[in-house]
Amino acid sequence: MTQGHVNDKLYRHEALLYAINFFTQSFRSKQIIKYAFDFSNEILTLYSSALFLKENDSFIMKAKQNYDVKEYIIEGMEKLNNLALFHGDIIKSDFEEYFTKDEIEIFNPSLMIPLIERDRVIGFIISKGKVIGKFNEDDYTIASALMKLVNKSLESRTMLKELESKNKELDLQIYNLFFINQTAKTLLSELNINTLYTLCTDIIGEVTCSKITTFGLYDEIRDRIVIKGYRDIFTFQRQHVEFKLNEITYTRGNVILHIEKDKDIISKIFKNWEEFQKFDTEYIILIVKEKILGFVTISNPVNDREYNKLMFELIESLSSTIYISITNARLFKTINEQKKTIEKKYNVLNKLNKLLKGINNSLDPIELCSKVMKTLNIGFNIEKAFIALRDDDRFSIVKASGCDIEGLNLERNEAWSEVHSEEIIYEYTGEAGLKYIESDILEKIGESSCLIISPIRVREFSLDDEANIIGYIVV
């Protein structure tokens, strides 16, 4: 071996070591490919070379050296496309298996260095020879080592990009979880139902940057979904739309429906699905728990954001949280209403208990009737009332409040037969008195807004209901 060969080998090994140090650094894919072309020309002392990169199904020439061709496109043959799977190394011969006759005639290849990213060919470097001499085994060894080094650098770059993407996705998922947690605290602490509707719509609108956001809930009484929240960031207009359902149950797995792609599904669920056009709807996110409970609609975002899988997962979670919050607010409202009703009943019963203690101390019927009238007037704010007691075969009005009818006889007509079989009779109209009471008494009573008749019964000594009645309280 001559001194020149030794010096050439030492130079190549030093260059290869430099290439190893160089390509282990972090570069973008385009930079790696460019440097691979430059290193190949330098280390292998190529006279002519061309760099091709794959775009769609074709290989386009991106760089060249000593080829009299300005632009060129190689339509990849099947074997060339499958080179990474079935060969995975440099090509030294049998070029007709990878290129057409015209391509071989133009480039006259004697070496091809494929650029491989994992299991696919993304390009190649082709050369027809060296500056001095022909390719030998040393050249092929160096070319193969350089190819593996470059391809490993490309693979590392791809893996790094995937890792960065996964890290970004993970960060976003952590943020979404934190956001859902804070949102749940905010929503569950809000108990005013109308404020909650507005808050829910604003939250989804801010997260998605949607131009128009709506929030609808199923109304069991009306058997339709009613829009509870509406938000248009460009106007303060409101849309009051109700969606009639063809089916309330929903068994499909997909709850995120695109207004165009899933039009068949949407039209099967909603009778008036065309109304979604009023909201410029792009996506409908159903709130489902065996049956459809409601939905959220979003339109196109006002910025350059794109709706992706993580965004839809966040909206789904928010929708469920919103429904739980609204259910919580409704239950709280119901409990408060029940509490107020119970308090009112307690106050009435407590007041009645105190009044009954006074009534029970009465010594004769007239005193008793007088206390009952005062009780009705003071305790229950009743303006007009009277008590009629049995006097042989007639009923005489012994006490009255708000009208001068004491001493008159209460004449009963056929309508009073209803009173005998009931605990209490009540009517909600002012004309109800005409049905039961004579006109001369009604004239003295004057205007009224309702009528209540409560029979006063003793223990049932007779099978005849009327015989057991000793009087009436009329309000």
Long-range contacts (C-beta under 8 A, 24 or more apart in sequence): 9-138, 12-43, 12-138, 12-142, 15-39, 15-42, 15-43, 16-43, 16-142, 16-145, 16-146, 19-43, 19-146, 19-149, 20-149, 23-149, 23-150, 23-152, 23-153, 24-153, 26-157, 26-160, 27-153, 27-157, 28-157, 29-117, 29-154, 29-157, 29-158, 32-150, 32-153, 32-154, 32-157, 33-62, 33-115, 33-122, 33-123, 33-150, 33-154, 34-63, 36-113, 36-115, 36-125, 36-146, 36-150, 37-63, 37-125, 39-146, 39-150, 40-113, 40-125, 40-127, 40-143, 40-146, 41-65, 43-142, 43-146, 44-111, 44-127, 44-130, 44-139, 44-142, 44-143, 44-146, 45-130, 45-131, 45-132, 46-127, 46-129, 46-130, 46-131, 47-127, 47-128, 47-129, 47-130, 47-131, 48-127, 48-128, 48-129, 49-125, 49-126, 49-127, 50-107, 50-125, 50-126, 50-127, 51-123, 51-124, 51-125, 52-123, 52-124, 52-125, 52-126, 53-115, 53-122, 53-123, 54-121, 54-122, 54-123, 59-123, 59-124, 62-123, 67-107, 69-106, 69-107, 72-106, 74-99, 74-103, 76-121, 80-121, 81-121, 83-114, 83-116, 83-121, 84-114, 84-116, 84-118, 84-119, 84-120, 84-121, 85-119, 87-114, 88-114, 88-116, 89-114, 89-144, 89-147, 90-114, 90-140, 90-143, 90-144, 90-147, 92-135, 92-140, 110-134, 110-135, 111-135, 111-139, 111-140, 111-143, 113-143, 113-146, 113-147, 114-147, 114-151, 115-147, 115-150, 115-151, 115-154, 116-147, 116-151, 116-154, 117-151, 117-154, 117-155, 117-158, 118-155, 118-158, 122-154, 169-310, 172-310, 173-310, 176-310, 176-313, 176-314, 176-317, 179-207, 179-314, 180-314, 180-317, 180-318, 180-321, 183-318, 183-321, 184-321, 184-324, 184-325, 187-321, 187-322, 187-325, 188-324, 188-325, 188-328, 190-325, 190-329, 191-328, 191-329, 191-332, 191-333, 192-329, 193-326, 193-329, 193-330, 193-333, 196-325, 196-326, 196-329, 197-228, 197-229, 197-326, 198-229, 200-229, 200-322, 200-325, 200-326, 201-228, 201-229, 201-230, 201-231, 202-231, 203-318, 203-322, 204-296, 204-298, 204-315, 204-318, 204-319, 204-322, 205-231, 205-233, 207-311, 207-314, 207-315, 207-318, 208-298, 208-301, 208-305, 208-307, 208-311, 208-315, 209-301, 209-302, 209-303, 209-305, 210-298, 210-299, 210-300, 210-301, 210-302, 211-280, 211-299, 211-300, 211-301, 211-302, 212-279, 212-280, 212-281, 212-297, 212-298, 212-299, 213-296, 213-297, 213-298, 213-299, 214-239, 214-279, 214-281, 214-296, 214-297, 215-294, 215-295, 215-296, 215-322, 216-243, 216-294, 216-295, 216-296, 216-297, 217-293, 217-294, 217-323, 217-326, 218-245, 218-248, 218-291, 218-292, 218-293, 218-294, 225-292, 225-294, 225-295, 233-302, 239-278, 239-279, 241-275, 241-278, 243-270, 243-271, 243-272, 243-273, 243-275, 244-270, 244-271, 244-272, 245-269, 245-270, 245-271, 245-292, 246-270, 246-271, 248-291, 248-292, 249-290, 249-291, 249-292, 250-286, 250-288, 250-290, 250-291, 250-292, 255-285, 255-286, 255-287, 255-288, 255-316, 256-283, 256-284, 256-285, 256-286, 256-312, 256-315, 256-316, 257-283, 257-284, 257-285, 257-286, 258-282, 258-283, 259-283, 259-284, 282-307, 283-307, 283-312, 285-312, 285-315, 285-316, 285-319, 287-319, 287-320, 287-322, 287-323, 293-323, 294-319, 294-323, 296-322, 351-379, 352-379, 355-379, 365-389, 365-398, 366-398, 366-399, 369-398, 369-399, 370-399, 372-399, 372-473, 373-399, 373-400, 373-401, 374-401, 376-401, 376-475, 377-401, 377-402, 382-475, 384-445, 384-446, 384-448, 384-475, 385-473, 385-474, 385-475, 386-474, 387-456, 387-471, 387-472, 387-473, 387-474, 388-471, 388-472, 388-474, 389-456, 389-470, 389-471, 390-469, 390-470, 390-471, 395-471, 395-472, 397-441, 402-445, 403-444, 403-445, 403-446, 404-444, 405-441, 405-444, 405-445, 408-440, 408-441, 410-437, 410-441, 410-472, 410-474, 411-438, 412-436, 419-453, 419-455, 419-472, 420-455, 420-465, 420-466, 420-469, 421-465, 422-455, 423-454, 423-455, 424-452, 424-453, 424-454, 424-455, 425-451, 425-452, 425-453, 425-454, 426-450, 426-451, 426-452, 426-453, 427-451, 427-452, 437-474, 450-475, 451-475
